[in-house]
Amino acid sequence: MKVNSLRRRACAFGRSLIHPDAVRTNGDTSLLRLIAMITMVIDHFGKMCFPQIPEMRLIGRLAFPLFAYGIAVGAVYTKNGTKYLSRIVLLALISQPLYAVALAHEVPAMYAVPFSRDPLGCISAFYLGSWAKPNILFQLALGLCIILSLRNKQWALALGFYLLCLKMEYKLDYGIEGIHLMLLFYLLCEHPKIALAVWSAYLICWARGTGYTIFGMRFGMRIFALPSVILCALPMKRRFSLPRALTYSFYPAHLLVLMLVS
């Protein structure tokens, strides 16, 4: 009897990993998204306008995990995964040239064709050349593709998207480690206690490097993202909401403002 009970619990735990029915970690994703927006703006303005204030970049380390967590939670609750993914992809496509110019990721290929000689070719070269360094929404979309494939038990498709992420690792802002974090957010969102331990441990391991000494260990800037994964693991109820228009327009809009200001 005990063996059968343990087996049933193990099976239930396994199902909750691949296909969670509810989020028992932090359900107040609107509040987390607002924090992510604010810290991203601080980070980007620090990079482009105030490079002499490194603390602004450290604050910005909170943004990616919070956005990644929000995407993972959205995958749990969405009724139409294709529509949800298409919105993220559309925003990535719109934001890409703004991202390249605003955050100084321009490459010579963007300006290879003179506008006076070939206007359409100039626009095409500018846009396609800007993809030498994809924006963060592209990485979030790739992570979402893997999560939705797992949720639909499309194992081969999930593996294909994962291999694509591996191949593009050096073009992604947060590398394959950022994809792994998204997957951990999704897989453990029904288990707050396990999630807190695993997410924190993963972030600490990911942050190992040089630059900052904490408790005798050396860490890179990524260690300042640790509060964000702890916040994601707290089982808070939804009490705050953001207008959908603000949620989806924020990324390209803040890049446009940043480009004009800088």
Backbone hydrogen bonds, N-H to C=O, Kabsch-Sander energy under -0.5 kcal/mol:
donor,donor_aa,acceptor,acceptor_aa,energy
5,S,1,M,-2.4
6,L,2,K,-2.5
7,R,3,V,-2.2
8,R,4,N,-2.4
9,R,5,S,-2.2
10,A,6,L,-2.4
11,C,7,R,-2.4
12,A,8,R,-2.5
13,F,9,R,-2.5
14,G,10,A,-2.4
15,R,11,C,-2.4
16,S,12,A,-2.1
17,L,13,F,-1.2
18,I,14,G,-1.6
19,H,15,R,-2.9
24,R,22,A,-0.6
24,R,189,C,-2.7
25,T,189,C,-1.2
26,N,232,C,-2.5
27,G,25,T,-0.6
27,G,236,M,-2.4
29,T,27,G,-1.7
32,L,28,D,-1.7
33,R,29,T,-2.6
34,L,30,S,-2.1
35,I,31,L,-2.2
36,A,32,L,-2.4
37,M,33,R,-2.5
38,I,34,L,-2.4
39,T,35,I,-2.5
40,M,36,A,-2.2
41,V,37,M,-2.3
42,I,38,I,-2.1
43,D,39,T,-2.3
44,H,40,M,-2.9
45,F,41,V,-2.6
46,G,42,I,-2.0
47,K,43,D,-2.2
48,M,44,H,-2.3
49,C,45,F,-2.5
50,F,45,F,-1.3
53,I,50,F,-2.3
56,M,53,I,-1.5
57,R,53,I,-0.5
57,R,54,P,-0.7
58,L,54,P,-1.6
59,I,55,E,-2.1
60,G,56,M,-1.4
61,R,58,L,-1.2
62,L,59,I,-1.6
63,A,60,G,-1.3
64,F,60,G,-0.5
66,L,62,L,-1.2
67,F,63,A,-2.4
68,A,64,F,-3.0
69,Y,65,P,-2.4
70,G,66,L,-2.0
71,I,67,F,-2.0
72,A,68,A,-2.1
73,V,69,Y,-2.6
74,G,70,G,-2.2
75,A,71,I,-1.7
76,V,72,A,-1.0
76,V,73,V,-0.6
77,Y,73,V,-1.6
78,T,74,G,-2.2
84,Y,80,N,-2.2
85,L,81,G,-2.6
86,S,82,T,-2.4
87,R,83,K,-1.7
88,I,84,Y,-1.4
89,V,85,L,-2.6
90,L,86,S,-2.6
91,L,87,R,-2.1
92,A,88,I,-2.1
93,L,89,V,-2.4
94,I,90,L,-2.3
95,S,91,L,-2.5
96,Q,92,A,-1.4
99,Y,95,S,-2.9
100,A,96,Q,-2.4
101,V,97,P,-2.0
102,A,98,L,-3.0
103,L,99,Y,-2.1
104,A,101,V,-1.1
105,H,100,A,-3.0
110,M,107,V,-1.8
111,Y,108,P,-1.7
112,A,109,A,-1.2
118,D,114,P,-2.1
122,C,118,D,-2.8
123,I,119,P,-2.3
124,S,120,L,-2.5
125,A,121,G,-2.7
126,F,122,C,-2.5
127,Y,123,I,-2.4
128,L,124,S,-2.9
129,G,125,A,-2.3
130,S,126,F,-1.2
131,W,128,L,-1.2
132,A,129,G,-1.5
133,K,130,S,-1.1
138,F,135,N,-1.2
139,Q,135,N,-0.9
140,L,136,I,-2.2
141,A,137,L,-2.3
142,L,138,F,-2.0
143,G,139,Q,-2.4
144,L,140,L,-2.2
145,C,141,A,-2.1
146,I,142,L,-1.8
147,I,143,G,-2.2
148,L,144,L,-2.9
149,S,145,C,-1.9
150,L,146,I,-2.4
151,R,147,I,-2.6
152,N,148,L,-1.8
153,K,150,L,-1.6
154,Q,149,S,-3.2
155,W,153,K,-1.1
158,A,154,Q,-2.4
159,L,155,W,-2.4
160,G,156,A,-2.3
161,F,157,L,-2.4
162,Y,158,A,-2.1
163,L,159,L,-2.6
164,L,160,G,-1.9
165,C,161,F,-2.1
166,L,162,Y,-2.2
167,K,163,L,-2.3
168,M,164,L,-1.9
169,E,166,L,-1.1
171,K,168,M,-2.5
172,L,168,M,-1.0
172,L,169,E,-0.9
175,G,172,L,-1.2
178,G,174,Y,-2.1
178,G,175,G,-0.6
179,I,175,G,-0.9
180,H,176,I,-2.4
181,L,177,E,-2.1
182,M,178,G,-1.8
183,L,179,I,-2.2
184,L,180,H,-2.4
185,F,181,L,-2.3
186,Y,182,M,-2.0
187,L,183,L,-3.0
188,L,184,L,-1.7
189,C,186,Y,-1.0
191,H,188,L,-2.0
195,A,191,H,-3.0
196,L,192,P,-2.6
197,A,193,K,-1.6
198,V,194,I,-2.9
199,W,195,A,-3.0
200,S,196,L,-1.6
201,A,197,A,-2.3
202,Y,198,V,-2.7
203,L,199,W,-2.4
204,I,200,S,-2.3
205,C,201,A,-2.4
206,W,202,Y,-2.7
207,A,203,L,-1.8
208,R,204,I,-0.6
208,R,205,C,-0.9
209,G,218,R,-1.5
212,Y,219,F,-2.3
214,I,212,Y,-0.6
214,I,217,M,-2.8
217,M,214,I,-2.0
219,F,212,Y,-3.1
220,G,207,A,-3.2
223,I,220,G,-1.6
224,F,221,M,-2.0
225,A,222,R,-2.2
226,L,223,I,-1.5
228,S,225,A,-1.2
229,V,225,A,-1.1
230,I,226,L,-1.8
231,L,227,P,-2.3
232,C,228,S,-2.0
233,A,229,V,-1.3
234,L,230,I,-0.8
234,L,231,L,-0.7
236,M,234,L,-2.1
247,T,243,P,-2.1
248,Y,244,R,-2.3
249,S,245,A,-1.9
250,F,246,L,-1.6
253,A,249,S,-2.2
254,H,250,F,-3.0
255,L,251,Y,-1.7
256,L,252,P,-2.2
257,V,253,A,-2.3
258,L,254,H,-2.4
259,M,255,L,-2.7
260,L,256,L,-2.1
261,V,257,V,-2.6
262,S,258,L,-2.9
